[in-house]
Amino acid sequence: MSRWPLLILVLLASALGLVACGGDDGEDADPTALLQETFGAGKEVKSGRLDLSVRVNAKGIEQLPAPVTVALRGPFESQGSGKLPHFDFEAEINTGGQAFTAGAVSTGGKGFLKFQKENYAVPADLYKQFKDSYAKTAECNEKQGKDKGNATFQALGIDPRRWLQEAKNQGKEDVGGAEAIHISSRIDVPKFLEDVNRVLGRTDLESDPCAEDAANKDAKPKPGSRKLTAEQRKKIAAAIKNARVDIWTGAEDKILRRLNVDLRIVGEGNKQSGDVRLDLAIGGLNKKQTIKAPSGAKPLDDLLQQFGGAAPGLGSGSQNETPAPGGSSGSGSSYEQCVAQAAGDVQKLQECLDTANQ
């Protein structure tokens, strides 16, 4: 198994889609009907506080010699259909004792990135591109996804109703002071991975947010695409031996309050194994959130210098080249080559920085 880091990102992306979702009740309610209503059209979370954590404990995986934990927390507030929400998210990532923090803030007029407790202002033109891209995706979603399900899920290409099976109603429970109905369900892994591919396809830089997913479901990924091939999906599905999800939906409003995902993974020859657990909760549901621009924000170029003048998905903060730490401004500097070879590996990126600053 060489796609553990990818699996973490997939779970995060799926969970982030859930924060915008919106017969009889209680122990006798039909669990399938409850899921249909929870993940169906017309349900939305306009505001709240996201609390998301992912833990991966793997054995025999060279890239993950120690448990990895990722936590993402912060407030968010919708600004209406097609508009980028206001949010203030901060993530903490721990990989075997090495930890770092990152995050992002959107106030509607300005955007900021966070890295290692420092704040950086996103240039106005880059922030506008991000908002425009979000608006275009939302517009396409409204045209394609009417009455098909939750709008944000459709924008991501996710529909949990496709891959939840054998659901059971576990009765009412208290979740953060709200009465909720607990539903447990198995996960149809191949169908889940189809949605995973849709999420990954939406992250390709040249992807068309208006493209129909069904037409290209089994198409071979283009060079450079983040999507999984059919063979890769088959191997991942074979490695997942147990997959289940627990969902808590509001007893009155049928809006998601909490979600847990548990995966047991065994690699080829039983030499590699591990557990993945995702826990997502939404507090302060539909209550007013205060989101402000951080003070003392530095220019984005100050952050980009740590990544050789450009960061994946962001490009350069300005048209002027800035030298990387300990290296030249040229694209062939040893630091930039080190960053490129790190391919997003946190430990290797830190080693690049340490070497460059010596």
N, C-alpha and C positions, 0 to 999 in steps of 0.2 A: 504493500500500500504506500503510494508516494503522494497521495492527494489529501493528507490530513489537514495541512494549512488551508487548502481550498475548501474542504468540508466545513471548517470553522467559519469561513467567510460566507459560505452558502447559508449556514444556519443563522448567521447574523442578518444577512439580507432578508431571509424569510421572516425572521422575527420582527424586523423593522417594518415590514409590510403589514404586520398584524396590528400595529399601534393605531392604524387609521381605520380599522374595521368597526365597524360599528355592529291550540289545544289546551291542555292542562299544564300547570306548572308543578315543579317539585319532583318527588320521588317517582311519581307515576308518569311523568312526561316522556314522550317518545324521544330517545336520544338523537335519532336521525333527524327528526323534525327540529330539535333544538339546534343542531349543527347547521341545518339549512338556514334557519333564521339568523343565527349568530354570524355566519359568513355570507349571508345573502345581501341583496341590494337594500339600501335604505338604512343600513346600520353604520354609524360613524362615531368616532371619538374626535371631538372638536378640540379638546385640550386635556392635559394631564401631566403626570410625571412618569417617565419611562424608567423602569428598573430591569435591566437585562444582564444576565450572566451566562457564560459558557465555560464549561470545564472539560478538558480532554486529558485523560489518563491513559497513556499508551505504553506498550511494552514491545521491544524489538523494532521500534521505529527510529532510525538513525537521526531523522530531523527533529524528533521529539523525545530526547533522553529523559526529560522530567515532565511532570504535569504542567499543562498550560491553562491559564485562566484569563478570561476576558470579561470585563464588566463595562457596561454602558449605561449611564444614568443622566437624567436631566429633564427639564420641562419642555413642553411643546404646545403650540397653539395655532389652530387653523386660521387662515385669513380668507377663506372662501374658496369656491371651486376654481381650479386652475391657477391658484396663487401659491407661491412657495410659503410653507408654514414658518412661523417664528419658532426658533428652538435654541437651546443652549445645552448641547450634549458633550459629555466628557467620558472618555474611555480610559480604562487602566488595563494594561496587558502585562502579564507576568509569565515569563518563560524560564522555568527552572531557576528562580532566584533573581533573574534580570527583569526589572520592571521599568516601564515607561508609560507616560500619559499623553493622550492626544485628544483633540475634540474640535468642535465647530460651533459657531454661533451665527444665527441669521436674525436680524432685527427688522427685515423688510427693506430698509434703506441701505444697510451695510452688512458685510459678511466678515467673519474672522475665523482664523484657525488657531488651535492651541497645540502646543508641543512642549512637553516637559515643564509645565506650569508657566510658560511664556505665551503671550498673546500676539498674534500677527494679523494685520489688516489686509484683507483681500482687495486688490485693485478694483475700482468700480467697473471697468470693462469686463473683467473676469467674473465678477459677481453677477453682472447682467447676463452674461452667457449662461451661467448656471440657472438663473431664474427663467430665462427664455426657454432653455432646454426642458425644465420642469413643466412650464406652461404648455409646450408643444406635446409632451407626453400625455399631460392631462387632457388636452383637447382630443388627441387620438383615442384615448381611453373612453371618453364620453361618446364618441362616434361608434366605437366598436363594442363597448361593454355594457350598453344600456340593458338593464333588467337581467344581466348575466350574473351579477354578484357584486361584491363590494368594489368600489371604484379603485381604491389603492391596490387591492389584490390584483385586479385586472391590469393595472398599470405595470405591475411587476411580472405579470404572467403567472400568478399563483392563484390556485383555487383549491383550498384544503379539502373541499367536498369530494374532489377527485381521488384523493389518496387516504382518506380516513375510512376505516372499515371495522365492522363488528363493534360498533360503539355501544357503551353501556352507561346507564344513568346510575351514578353512585350516590345520589341524594343531595340535599342542601348542605352548604357549609358557609362559614363566614370568611370573607376575603377582604382584608383591609377595612373592616367595618361595614361591608356591604354583603347582603345575602346573595349567594350565588349557587348555581347548580353545577355539580362536579360530574364531568363526562370523561370516561376513559375509552381509548380506542387504539387499535392496532394501526400500523402504517403500511400501506401497500408501497413497498420500496421502489419498484420500477416506475410506478406512476408518480411517486414523489420526485424521482430523479428527472422525470420529464419536466416538472416544474422547476427543478434546479437548473436545468439547461435553459429554460426561458429566462430565469433571473440572470444567469451568466451571459446570455445573448444580449440582454438589455445593457450590460456593462461594457460591451465592445464599443470602442471609440467610434467606429463607423456604422454602428447599428442604426436602423431606421425605427424609431418608436412607433411609427404608423404601420409597420409591416405586420401582416397577419402571422400569428405563431403556427397555426395548424398547417399551413402550406409548406413550412420548412422544418417541421418537427423532426424528421428523420434525415434531413439533408446533412451531408458531410460538412463539418465546420471549415470555414475559410482559414487560410494561413494567418496565424496571429490571433485567432479567435480564442476566447476563454471557454468556449463551450466544450462539453465532453463529447467524445465520439460514442457511437453505439457500443463499441467494444469496451470502452472505459466505463460506461454506465453499467454494462453487464458484469464487469469485474467488481465494481463497487457494490452492486446489489447482492452478488454472491458472498461478499465479505460481511455484510450486515446480517447477523444471525437473529437479532431481536430488536424490534423497533416499536415503541409505543409512545402515546401522547396522552397527557391529562389536560383537560380544558375546564376552566371555570367561567361560566357565562352568567350575567346578571339574571336573577330570578324574575325580575319585573321587566327589564328593558332588553334582555337577551343581547347584551353587549359584552365583548370579551373583557374579563378582569385579570385572568392569569392563565399561563400556559407552560407546561413542562414537557420536554422531549427527552427521551432516554434511548440511546442507541448502544448496542453491544456489537463490536466489530472484531472479526477474526480474519487475518490475512491468509494467504496461501501457505499450506503446510503447517498451519497453527503456530508459526514462528512469530507472528505479529498479532497483537490483540490490543484491545482497549475499550474504554467506555467514553461516551460523549453525553453530557447532560446540559440541557439548555433550560433556563428558568426565566420567564418573562412575566412581569407584573405591571399594571397600570394603576397608579394612585391619583387621587384628586381628579377623578373622571369628570370631564366637562366643566371644571371649575377654572376661574380666571387664573392665569399664570403670569408672573412678572419676569420678563426677559429683557435684559439691558445689554448695551454694548460694553465690553470689558474696557477698563481704563488702562492707559499706558501701553497700548498696542504698538508693536514695532512694525516696520515695513516688511512685507512678505519676502522680499529679497534676502533679508537676514536669515530667514528660515531656509530658503532655497539654496543658499550657499552651503548649507550642511549636506545637501544632496547633489552637489556638483553643479548648481545653478538651475536645476530643474527637478521637479518631483513628478512621479508617475501620475498622469491624469490632470496635472496642473500646468505643465509646461514651464516657461520662464516667467518670472514675475515682472520683468521689464525687458526692453529690447537691448539694454546694455548688458554685456557679458560681465559676470562677476566671478572672480577667482574662487575656486574651491579651497577649503582649508588645506594648507600644506601643499597645494598643487597649483598648476597653471590654469588660465581661463579657457584653454583649448578643450575641445570635446574629447581629446584623447588622453587627458591627464590620468595618472595612475589611480587617483581617488575616484574619478568617474567610472573607470573600468571596474574598480572594486565594487562600487554601488550597483553597476549593471550586473555583475556576476552574482551579487548577493540575492538578486531576484526577490526582494521583499523579506528575506530571512532576517528577523530582528537581531539575532546574535551577530550575524555577519555584518550587518549595517553598522552596529556598534563597534565592531573590530575595525571597519573602514575609518570611522571617525577617530578612534583611538590612534590608529597608525598615522593618519593625516596630521594629527595635532602633536605628534612627537617631535 
